Amino acid sequence: MAYGDVVPDCFVFYRTWPPHFVAYEQVKHATVEHVGRNRVLVHHPRSGNAVRKSLTAKRIEIVARDGRDLVAEWRETPGRD
């Protein structure tokens, strides 16, 4: 659960906000990096782009290859120092 953890080959599903509608993004085989308190960086495998996402978002799923739920593992409760 330490910051800086990098987990390769994850399944990631999250919501995006393009203009005028809501879209859902599904990425297979993404590399996910835990960059800060309730923040992750999702590296897309084909395009090479990286997207910063919040673990407290309404719709986000990150599942590692071994079946671990990384959102539940990395999410920190509010008010914790």
JOPE-V583233 format. One record per backbone hydrogen bond with DSSP energy under -1.0 kcal/mol. NH is the residue of the N-H (numbers start at 1). CO is the residue of the C=O. If there is no record, write none. Layout:
NH;CO
NH;CO
//
This chain:
4;34
5;2
7;32
10;30
11;63
12;27
13;61
14;25
15;59
16;23
21;18
23;16
25;14
27;12
30;10
31;43
32;7
33;41
34;5
35;39
36;39
39;36
40;53
41;33
42;51
43;31
44;49
48;44
51;42
53;40
55;38
57;54
61;13
63;11
64;68
67;64
70;62
73;69
74;70
75;71
80;77
//
